[in-house]
Amino acid sequence: MESLTQLYKIGMGPSSSHTMGPRKAAEQFAAANPQAASFKVTLYGSLGATGKGHLTDYAVKEGFEPRPVSIAWEPSVFLPKHPNALRLQALDKAGHLLTEKTVYSVGGGEVRDDHFLPEHHQSIYPHKTMADILAYTAKNRMLLWEYVEECEGPQIWEYLTTVWHTMMRTMNRGLEKRGVLPGSLGLERKARRYLHSAEHAPAYLRRKNNLYAYALACAEENASGGEVVTAPTCGSSGVIPAVCRLIKEIYEFEDITLIHALATAGLFGNLAKSNASISGAEVGCQGEIGVACAMASAAACQLEGGDNRRIAYAAEMGLEHHLGLTCDPVDGLVQIPCIERNALAAARALDCATYALISDGEHRISYDDVLATMMQTGLDMKTDYRETGKGGLAHFFKKNLLRFKRRAVLRKIRTSKPTK
């Protein structure tokens, strides 16, 4: 497994696979072809199907600036190695082809080439399964975050400190803003309103309302193209920050305690990325929200005093109970159902941590087992349910989209009226 610096990435939303990855591919291809006068990019499969709603074309153009680029959309063509494929072509002044390359955006902002080789990052973790990690840490009487430090070196804490501070800034921005999110749906921002409601709610509801507000704040910032941390993806970037912030407020933890929890959460995200997938286009939303819930469950369990076995149990439950979750963004936007899923997955993460804490840590299904199950489940899914905008909620709302958009326009008019 690679460093956690390759899992927790700081970048612009709304999608790590549809914006961060393609932009990186464009930047790398542009740098490798300084002689080119212009470029052409063809977006295949999921990138072609939902790329407009995910702002893929804008991300690609930014990667090639200031040189011009034309974009072709091929939503019905799926290349065999990954559903998020793009072909990059460099052209001379006469428009003749100089060179071309096919790459794949595999989730979390990572790009692989036509030989399906990952970017050249050193594998620094000696163990490849959670079972091996648990055995090693038990033998050496080591906590999971201490294992991360042993593998990564103490410099990882500086990076994860930056990650935590970025998460908090994203959340704070989202809590301050109001109005309507960009895009065809005219979806209203709700985080600020939910936070206000929490202040006036009964004590037993206040914490959960806060949790929802925190998750919505990050997810809404992501939907508007703001700066977020992939955890493990942009579309699931609100789950871990919300859980960690709520627990920090309850227990008044120092930041370093939260940062240690991010390290532990990162282990589970890294295993998902290495042994399964965190790409919604490959395995559905179980690979994004499901893995985010597993990571947040692990973080919460550690913060509340769980040992390594209970932490692994919490993470296993967080993913197990998201198995089969489809990726069906309405009108190709990372808004419905993505934003609400962040809030509800954050709540489920706390439930998983609590359940694991009152157990003895023993469980029949391991985290490694549920990762293998998630991958197979994703491969068994129809393409319609893997970020193509053809199935699920996307299909239902496509039939009603005109009516939905009219409502959005009216809502935008009402919210834009100046207040007295």
N, C-alpha and C positions, 0 to 999 in steps of 0.2 A: 504493500500500500504506500501511496505517496504521502507527502506532508499535508497536514491540515491546512496549510496555506493554499493548497490546490482545491480544497473543499469549500472553505469559507472565503469567498471572493467578494470584493467590494466593487460594485459597478452600478450601472443604470438599468432600471426596469424597462419594460414589464416582464421580460422573460430571459432567463439565462441561456436557454437553448435557441430562442428565436431572435434575440438581439445581441447579447454578449458574445455568444459563439460566432455567429455570422460576421459581426463587426471585427472580431479578432482574426477570422479567416481572411477578411478583406484587407486588413492592415498588413498581415503577413504576406499575402500575395502581391499587394502593391509594393511593398518594400523589396520583394524578390524580383520585381519587373520594373525597374526605374526607367527603362527605355520605352515602355508602353505609352501610347498617346491616349488610349481609352480602354475601358473594360466592359465585359458583358458577364452578367451573373444569371444563372438559371436556378430557380428554387424548386425543388422537387418534394413530392409527398406532403408531409405535415407542414413543412416550411412554405410550400406553395399554397396549401389549403387555408392556413390560419395566419400566414405571415403578415398580411395587411393589418389585421387587428392587433398583431403583436409588434407592429412597427419594424418589421424585418427590413423593409426596403430603405427606411431612413437610417437604420444601423449600418447597412451595407454601404450606402452612399457616404456616410460619415467616415467609414473606413478607407474609402478611396479618395477622399478630398485631397487636393482640389481638382483632380482629374475626373472627367465625366465617366459615368457608368450607366448602362442600360440593364433593365431587369426583366427577365421573362419568368412567367409563372406556370408551373406544371403540376397542379395539385393531384392529378390522377395518375402520375407516374411515380412509382416507388422503386428506388434502387435497392438491390438485395441486401446491402450491408447495414443500412440504418434508414428509418423513415425520414430523418432530418438531413437531407443531402443538398448540396449546392455545387454547381459546376462553375468554376471561375475561368474566364478567358481574357487573355491580354491581347490587345489589338494595336496595330501600327496606325500611322496617320491616314492610310488608305483604307483602313478597316479590315485589313488582312490579319488572320490569326497568327500570333507569335508563339504562344504556348497556352496550355490549359491544365487545370487540375481539379479533381473532384475531392471534396472534403465532406465530413459529417460532423454535425453539431450534436454531441451525444448527451448533453445535459450538464448543468452546473457551470456552463461557460467553457467547457472543454471541447476541443476540436481534434478530430482524427483524420488521417489522410486516406487515400484510396487503397492503401495496403492495410488499413484499419489498425495502424500503429498509433498508440497514444503519444501525446506530446512528450518530449524527452525530459521527464522529471524522475529523479532518483527514487527508487523504492526504499524507504527507510524503516519500515516496520517488518520485523523478522517473521511475524506470525500472520497467517492468512485467514484464520477463522476466530470467532469469539470463543469457541471451546478451547482453542490453543492459548488464547490470551488469558482466559480465566484460569487455566491450569498453571500458566507461567506466573501470573500475579499471586495465585494462592501459594505456590511453592516459595516465592520470594517475599511473601508477606507485604505485598505492594498494592496500593490503591490504583484504580484505573488511570486517574490523572497523573499519578507518579510514573506509570508505565509510558504515558505520552511523553513526559519530560525526558525519560531515559532514552526514548527513540528519537525524539526531535531535538533534544538539547534545550538548555534554559532560554535560548533566544525565542522559543515559541511563545513565551509569555508576553513579550513585547508585541508580537503580531496579534495575539488573541486579545490583548488590551485594546488595540486599535479596532479590532472587530467589535468588541463590546461597546466601545464609545460610539462607533458608527451606528450600531443597532439602536442605541439610546437616542442619538440625534435624529435618526429616521423616525422613531416613534414620537419624539417630541414635535417634530414638524407636522406629522400626521394628526396629532392631537390638537394642534393649533388651527389647522385649515378647515374651511367649510366651503360649500358650493357643490358643483357638479363635476364629476370626473370626465376627462376627455373621451371622445368616442361616440359611437352611434347610439348607445343605450341611454345616455344622459343620466347615469347613475349618481345618486346623491351621496356625498361623503357622510358617514355616520359616526366616526370615531369620537369627534368632539361632543356630539349630542349624547352618545352613550356614556362618556366620562361625566358629563353634567348630570345625567340621570343617576349615575352611581353615587354621586355626592348626596342625593336626596333619597336614596333607597334604604330600606331597612338594613341593619348591620349584616344579617345573614346573606343578603343579596349583593352587598356592596363590593365584596372582593371579586365575585364572579363577573359583575358588570364591569369592573375595572379591567379584568382579564380580557373580556371581549373588546373593550375600547382599545387596549394596547395592541392586540392582534390586528384589529381593523385598521388602526393607524398605520402600521407597517405595510399591510396589504394594499391600502389605498394609495400610499406613497408609491409603492411599486407600480400599481395600475396607472399612475400618472407619469411614469417614467422617471421617478426620483431615484436618488442613490439608496441602495439597499445592500444587504449582505446575503449571499446565497447560503441558505441553511435548510436543506442542501441546494435549493433552487430559488430563483427570484419569486416564482409563483407561490412558494411555501415559506417565504421569508419572515412571516409574522408570528409563527408558532413559538419558536424558541425564545425570541426576545420577550414576548408577552409573559411566558411562564417564568422566565428568570427574573423579570422586573417585579412581578407580583410577589414572588418568594423573597426577593431582596427587601421589599417593603415590609413584609410580614415579620421577617426575622432580623431586619436591620443588618444584613451581612455587608462586609467590606467587598469592594469590587473584586479582589483577588479570589474570593470564594466563588463568585459567579464565573470568573474566568477559568478556574479549575473545572467547573461544571461544563463549560463550553468545550473544554478539551475532552472530557469523557463523552459528551454528546457527539463530538466529532469522530470518535472511534467508530460509533455505530453508523454514522453517515458514511464514513470511509469504507466500511465493510459492504454497505449497500452499493456504493458506487463501484467497488472492485469486483464483488461477487454476484451482483445482480444489475440493477439499473436505477438511475434517478431521473430518467427521461420520460416525461409524460407521453411523448410520441412513440416510445418503445413499449412501455408497460402500463400506461394509464396513470391516473393521479395517485394510485397507491405508491408509486415510486417517488412522488413529490410530497404530497400531504402525509401519506402513510409513513414515509421515512422521517419526515420532519416531526411527526408525532412520536415516533420511536426515539428520536434524538432528544426531544423535549422531555419525554417520560424518564429517560436515563438521567438527564440533568436534574430534574425535580427529585427523583429518588435519592440521588447523591446528596443534594442540598438538604434533604430532610433526614439524612442519617443512614441511608441504606448502604449495605455492604455490596461487594461486587456482584454476588449472585442475585441479590434482589434488584440491583440496577439492571442487570441483563434481563431479568424477568419482566421488569417494567417496560423495557424497550421492545421485547418480544411481543408483549400485549399491544403496545402502541401501533405496531405494524400489522400484527395478526388481524386486528379488528378493523383494518382498512383494506384488507385483501379484496380485490375485485373492483376497487373504486375506479370509475371511468374518468377519462379526461375529455370533457365535452363543453368547452368554452363557448358561450353564446356569442354569435357574430364574430368569433375569433378573438375576442378581447379577454384579457386576464382579469375579469370582473365578476361575472356570474358563471358558475357558482364559486369561483376561486376565492373571493374575498371572505365570504361567510365561512368557507371551509377552514380558513386559518383560525378563526375564532373558536369554532367548535372542536377542532383538533387540539387547540391549546387546553380547552376544558377536559378533553378526554385524556390528555397527557397527565394532568394532575390526578385524575381518577386512576390511571394505570399505576402511577407512583404510589398512591395510597394503598391500592390493592396489594401491590408487591411488598410494601412495608409491613403489612400485617400478616404476610405469609412467612414461611420458613425459607423461601427462595427456591424451593424445588418445583420443577414444572416439566411436563412431558415434552412439550414442543420447544426446541431451542431457537435462539435468534438465527442461527445458521440455517435451521430447517425452514423457518418462515421466509428467509431471504430466497431460498431455492424455490419455495412455493410461489412467492410473489413473481419471480421471473417467469416461471412456467405459466402462471395465470395470465401475465401480461402477453406472453406469446400466443396464448389460446384466445385472447380477446379479438373480436372482429376489428378490423382497421377503423371502422366507423367510431369506435369508442376510444381511440388513441390520438387525440388532438388533431383530428381532421375536420371537426365542425360538422360532421355528417350524422352523428348519432346522439342519443340521450337528450339532454336539455337543449343542446344546440339544434337538433332536428325539430323538436317541439316548437321552439321559439322562432325558428325560421319560417314556419307557417303563419306565425302571428306577429312577425317582426314589424310590419308596417304599423299595426295598431300600437305596438310597444314603443316604436320610435315617435309616434304622434304624442303619446303621453310624455315621453322624455322631453320633447320640444316645449310642451306646455309647462312642464315642471321647470325647465331652464328659464323660461320667460318669467315665471313667478319668482324664482329665487334671484333673478337678476334685477328685479325692481328695487330702486333705492328705498331704504328704510328711513322713516321720519326720526 
